[in-house]
Amino acid sequence: MFPAIPTDGQVILSQLKSLRAVDILVVSSVTWALLKLIRTTRRHLKSTKLRGPPNQSFVFGLGKILQATEDRGAVYEQWAREYGLVYMVPSALGGTRVVLCDPKAIAHFYARETYTYILSPLSRNLIETITGRGLLWSQGDSHKRQRKLLTPAFSNAAIRRLTAVFYDSAYKAKTAWDNILESSSDSSIIEVQSWMNHISLDTIGISGFSHDFGALDGKRSTVADVFASFGNVKLSPLALAFFLLGPIFPFLMKLPTSRVLLARKLSESMAQISEVLLARTRQEKEGDMNGRQEDKSIIGLLIKAETDDAELHLTQEEVLSQMRVLLLAGYETTSWALINLSQDLETQARLREELLQFSNTDPTYDQLNSSLPYLDAVVHEILRLHPPIPEITRIAAEDDVIPLSEPVQTASGKLVDHISVAKGAMITVPMRSINRSEAFWGADAKQFKPERWLDEAGITGKAKEVQGHRHLLTFVDGPRTCLGKGFALAETKAVLSVLIRNFAFELRDGPDTKVELARGVLPRPKIAGEAGYEVPLKYLSDSTSRREVGHLYLVIR
Ligand code: HEM
């Protein structure tokens, strides 16, 4: 059969149709470009022009250079030295980002988070892909409502009750390591990072959702597998270009690069688990009104909110998203501690001494908080040096004036004690850089030195001006400050106390081994010059705890 030959009328009609489509495309593109131009011009006119590093690429700004740098924090610090505590960095297609390193400016910024300073479309896309539309994705009143609802699950009383779960996980790891040691000859391999991830996953599973993932008992879980494989996905040049241009063309971040596909897989596997857990708990609670009213666990609060008509109602999508946020947030905090302690054996010995002298039993929640000053110092020094989220960028939703703690020179050479930012401006707070800045923390800022926390009167100058948990920006500040801060601190302390009391650690190639950052979902440690994320630690025979053991190599992948 032959295809029908179109008549003249049909040809003209189809030409008109395609013309119309082209017209629409051209008109929309011109309107989009004009609107962009008007907004950019307004932003330029209304914002204080600051000094900053020169641009090196119109298309990517300095994004490509920053992305290729191992320690962006050090680059931000260098720029702060050259241009002052607030400066402008060129971004994609002629745009700029204002970088805030000034403590007063940062406190002002955080106090206005979720209303004046909001997530960029790029961040929202990424968050939505991984966790859906829940607490992390929300802004303004919706964020306030969701946060208010979850807060009781993270009260001191709630975490005091959960401390036993933290110890259970730590002891499961200890027993498993003991078994590995007993069944091996003189050396064995343990992947530190994955063991720490297992501890975190089992802990949040039991404490948040009354579910034992069994990761510490060797059960495989898709969430853990997908999360681990994130570390091995390298950003291809195309994916990097999409990422850098994403702030201007957010749709690029939806294109199926390997990272996006993996993010979707992680999201799906977390959603599947969350749905099963929710269904099970709903069933258990059916008809048990008393239990429903009184249950302050995370899952209990979520289910109550789903059925409540009240002010704090959550949609089903929000409930599922909250669960995904928590599965992700509870991930891995302790590997860096083991590495830093293996690079500094004196500190490790001092910590062990404090723990052994304190008592043979596990410290209670209150004792972890206030009776073990050296453990507290080590944990805060780790949090200072290795914040898992190194920087955040937000968009100004309205014009604002940001006060400064000290005057800064503008591009025209004028000294100002405040800066104006216009609606649409991009603002970055480089938390890692400020946590490690020599101008803030002194000449030894890059060193692992827990002693600095023993007398907080010793924290002076600019560091003292930083608002945030113990002058750190690791948990950020303001309405989005980490909800799980108390949980994370107690869990890290409990786990470290068990591991350090029972084992001694050394790096395979000695304490001077250079460890650097590798990028997974979050920055991870890896040995400089080696493939993958392996950081082998040597587990030593430890006379202090009167144990006779062989050598155990702990590996972080
Ligand atoms: C050392 C470990 C941790 C660090 C350094 C940390 C840090 C952070 C940071 C920087 C944010 C803000 C993210 C943003 O605004 O984009 C955040 C948010 C959050 N964290 Fe953590 N976190 C840790 C552990 C945990 C744990 C264990 C939990 C829960 C069990 C948790 C729950 C949350 C939640 C729910 C949010 C969202 C808060 C909101 O948007 O209002 N975090 N965390």
Residues whose N, C-alpha, C, O or C-beta is under 5 A from the ligand:
A	BS01	HEM	L135 L136 R147 L326 A329 G330 T333 P388 I389 T474 F475 V476 P479 R480 T481 C482 L483 G484 F487 A488
